[in-house]
Amino acid sequence: MKSGAIGLAALAVAMALGAAEPGRAAMPAPTTITPELVKAATAEGKVVFYTSVELKLGEDLAKLFQEKYPGISVQVERTGSERVFQRIGQEYAASIHTVDVVNSSDASHFLYWKEHGMLAPFLAADMATEYPPNAFDPDGSFGSWRVTLSPFAYNTKLVKEEEAPKSFKDLLDPKWKGRLVKASPNYSGTIMTSTYETLQALGGWDFFEKLAQQDVLQVQSATEPPRKVATGERDVMIDGSEYFVYALMDQGNPLKIVYPAEGVPMITSPAAILKDAPHPNAARLFYAFIFSAPVQQVMVEKGGTRSLDKEVKDRPDHVPLASLKLWPEDPKAMEAKADEIKKKYRQLFGG
Amino acid sequence: MDLRRLELAVPILGVAAVLLAGLIGLPLGWLFRVSLTDVGGHLTWANFAALFEDPELLQPLLLSLGVAFAVALACAVVAGPLAWLVARSDLPWKRAIRLLVLTSFVTPPFLGAIAWEILAAPNSGLLNQAYRLIFGLPRSAHAFNIYSVGGLVFVIATYTFPYVFILVANGLERIPRELEEASSILGATRPRTALRVTVPLALPALLAGTLVAFLEAMNNFGAPAIIAIPAGLQTITTKIWTLFQFPPQPGLAAAAAVPLLAVTVLLLQVQQRLLGRRGYAVVGGKAGQPDVVPLGRWRIPALLFALAIVTVSVLMPYAALVLSAFSRTLSITLSPANLTIQHFTFVFAELSGTKEALSNSLILGVTTATAGTLLTLVIAYVVTRRALPLWRWLGYLATAPIAIPSIVLGVGLFFAYTHPPFALYGTLAILFLAFLTIELPIGYQQFQAAFRAVHVDLEEAGRILGAGRLRTLSDITAPLLWTAVVSTWCLVFVASIRELSAAILLFTVDTKVLSVLIYDLNESGDPGAIAVVGLLMLLITFAVIGIAYRLPRAGQRSRTAVAEEG
């Protein structure tokens, strides 16, 4: 862990999460991954992972897990965070318990699930030593699995560096009409979070109301704007997952990131084990696995995410978080505004 | 003896009737109930009031109606003449054109929409790139923008016009030659005969086809979800689906479904009125081989017109999907270096949902097709032979799902089968029931037409020789109807494999089907993987149709078997 900034940012998250549950909060005793646990998990044979992480990265992690623990298959159910939330809600309402481990980029979902007693607190031994304590919910119901930003990015073949937008204000220039793409808070937790933070930082809907006049291409997933810019369908992405921009740049796509002058939305994407998980042991094993340093290292190097794990080395090409002006997260406050944001957003952008 | 067997048949036919009533009555009952109650379960009009007061609901409804009108008009204008060319003129390559139109018919509109995104997205679309290259235009120029109302109309029309084509072509082929001959004998010129005889006789079919096109366009979910949402537009179907997202508003969703139902029922009534009167015109005339009109110097322009249509609806989009499936980079470029099979490896070896979706789709396709064929066979038998009291009602019931848009049925089924006593949500059974209900009318109409062609005397002979109704049905009627059985099975299978509107509301993770997998991949934005799964789906469709029509005629086999037993 190079910079203290990410720890600081995580602290902001954790403080907000902690505030959600005032009073008693006891972290479960760290669990060592024993051969017995592996055996019990293997007997279950399967783990179901609902996640909003980019599909290929999710399947890559599943493959790594299956290589390490042959005999346990991983079913990756990838969709947008808001869909993950809706699907679990709809399934649980009908008493269908399919999901073992869940990840969503809308941190407020975890407050809801915890409040409804749906999560099983868990802490693996190396999680306790490798992560700052504030990376976890006070009673261990969920933990900050990955961190990303939602910056701008442009296609270097289509936009010269000096012309690229440097700030949110720049995006409202008429020259960008029909050249912008953005994802939807009705689908993506990353965008829900970035929209909330943008509203807080820029003081209300004024910016989005003007932006809606720019013929913005409205896509769903936060992983799609980087793709639309890479194909040249649009020149600039207004929001989207930083990690996937890195993944696409690794594949040789002509992309460049811009961190807007006003500040950059930061998104912590927690993970948790469901209390009614149909494969409880495999769930623990998988949860511990995705938080482990080697897997986090893969996610950073191949996937472009940022990690809170102290043993993980950041990518050399990652702009250090310490040098950026990061907008703070506040899941509790966001939860209260979520429905209003979704509705207003749909009125403006349709998607 | 005969009496006993007849009585055995009655309960079986009766059970089929009750099943049918439940299949349709239950979801519709729940739909109305939910639309008329608030969260606390009290009776309220609030949901319907919101529908007309809230512009967020009214606008999608108006857009849907507008799009449907434009699609219907476009289909009539394009498919009417095309049908005439294929059915009645000496157009070259008629067989190939007919085959390509049928290919367009079995192509799911959402897949067509995805393919047309690849072709006509304003900047990255292949056609727009070619357009700029050819005319040396700047990057801001584009010939097509698929993310627009026009784009939406275009895509839906592209996969809806075959309905008009099929109905009109069949209608034209059934016009008795004598009528047109009489006209020319009486001194009418060819154009005059066409105008005064052929067109009026084909008009009911054109009208019926246009109406079906209107309904298909209004009730389509996949194409608007893919084309309209990026443009910031919502149709009523995508809106209904949105109302199911968090925070779910089931009352509003149910209420928003009711206008779709109402418009559909109304239009079908209108159609019945119009056709009821006109349809008689040609009944009774024994159709001779229809006259083939030589096109003369119009032959080549006509051929170009036909080729343009099939190029737009089949050849170009299929090529786009294939290119996308084999393209390494996100932007498609034609070079050997860009060729890859990585998307195939990903879909078949890495993507954990593929295997399950594939097997779910196949299971549902086969069970729905088999059950649907059997059920509609029995119903059509009862109705055409008047084998049960209330037979007329059975016929109405079997046709009723035509009037229920798939997404509306999906909403109804969701309520009906997430509540006790039928908690089927989360199982394949709920999807099976949805698909079965949706496909009932297709099967019923197929068999009804087929039964009319089988003479009652043959069945009577069986009955006189001591066979019960069921035995007669299985040993005499069914073999004679073999072609109808095969084609019904295929139609229902293909329709089940591509169904998205109801499946999108009813699936759970373990019951995901191919169409939903494609939809999911599209939301994540994975063009290579989408193309691979889409092509897989099309391959299954064509394979099943191919195999079905090469099957040995089971009728003959079963008759031999009977002889051997005897």
HADDOCK unambig.tbl for C-alpha pairs under 7 A between the chains (distance, minus, plus):
assign (segid A and resid 59 and name CA) (segid B and resid 350 and name CA) 6.31 0.50 0.50
assign (segid A and resid 59 and name CA) (segid B and resid 351 and name CA) 6.42 0.50 0.50
assign (segid A and resid 75 and name CA) (segid B and resid 352 and name CA) 5.48 0.50 0.50
assign (segid A and resid 76 and name CA) (segid B and resid 352 and name CA) 6.00 0.50 0.50
assign (segid A and resid 79 and name CA) (segid B and resid 520 and name CA) 6.85 0.50 0.50
assign (segid A and resid 79 and name CA) (segid B and resid 524 and name CA) 6.92 0.50 0.50
assign (segid A and resid 86 and name CA) (segid B and resid 245 and name CA) 6.09 0.50 0.50
assign (segid A and resid 86 and name CA) (segid B and resid 246 and name CA) 5.26 0.50 0.50
assign (segid A and resid 94 and name CA) (segid B and resid 418 and name CA) 6.32 0.50 0.50
assign (segid A and resid 96 and name CA) (segid B and resid 426 and name CA) 6.89 0.50 0.50
assign (segid A and resid 217 and name CA) (segid B and resid 230 and name CA) 5.50 0.50 0.50
assign (segid A and resid 217 and name CA) (segid B and resid 231 and name CA) 6.18 0.50 0.50
assign (segid A and resid 218 and name CA) (segid B and resid 229 and name CA) 6.84 0.50 0.50
assign (segid A and resid 218 and name CA) (segid B and resid 230 and name CA) 4.20 0.50 0.50
assign (segid A and resid 218 and name CA) (segid B and resid 231 and name CA) 6.33 0.50 0.50
assign (segid A and resid 218 and name CA) (segid B and resid 232 and name CA) 6.37 0.50 0.50
assign (segid A and resid 219 and name CA) (segid B and resid 230 and name CA) 5.42 0.50 0.50
assign (segid A and resid 220 and name CA) (segid B and resid 523 and name CA) 5.81 0.50 0.50
assign (segid A and resid 221 and name CA) (segid B and resid 523 and name CA) 6.21 0.50 0.50
assign (segid A and resid 221 and name CA) (segid B and resid 524 and name CA) 5.31 0.50 0.50
assign (segid A and resid 223 and name CA) (segid B and resid 524 and name CA) 6.71 0.50 0.50
assign (segid A and resid 224 and name CA) (segid B and resid 524 and name CA) 6.36 0.50 0.50
assign (segid A and resid 224 and name CA) (segid B and resid 525 and name CA) 5.34 0.50 0.50
assign (segid A and resid 231 and name CA) (segid B and resid 124 and name CA) 6.25 0.50 0.50
assign (segid A and resid 231 and name CA) (segid B and resid 330 and name CA) 5.58 0.50 0.50
assign (segid A and resid 231 and name CA) (segid B and resid 331 and name CA) 4.60 0.50 0.50
assign (segid A and resid 232 and name CA) (segid B and resid 123 and name CA) 6.58 0.50 0.50
assign (segid A and resid 232 and name CA) (segid B and resid 124 and name CA) 5.63 0.50 0.50
assign (segid A and resid 233 and name CA) (segid B and resid 123 and name CA) 4.71 0.50 0.50
assign (segid A and resid 233 and name CA) (segid B and resid 124 and name CA) 4.51 0.50 0.50
assign (segid A and resid 234 and name CA) (segid B and resid 123 and name CA) 6.96 0.50 0.50
assign (segid A and resid 349 and name CA) (segid B and resid 232 and name CA) 5.19 0.50 0.50
assign (segid A and resid 350 and name CA) (segid B and resid 229 and name CA) 6.49 0.50 0.50
assign (segid A and resid 350 and name CA) (segid B and resid 232 and name CA) 3.99 0.50 0.50
assign (segid A and resid 350 and name CA) (segid B and resid 233 and name CA) 5.42 0.50 0.50
assign (segid A and resid 350 and name CA) (segid B and resid 234 and name CA) 6.56 0.50 0.50
assign (segid A and resid 351 and name CA) (segid B and resid 229 and name CA) 5.37 0.50 0.50
assign (segid A and resid 351 and name CA) (segid B and resid 230 and name CA) 6.75 0.50 0.50
assign (segid A and resid 351 and name CA) (segid B and resid 232 and name CA) 5.63 0.50 0.50
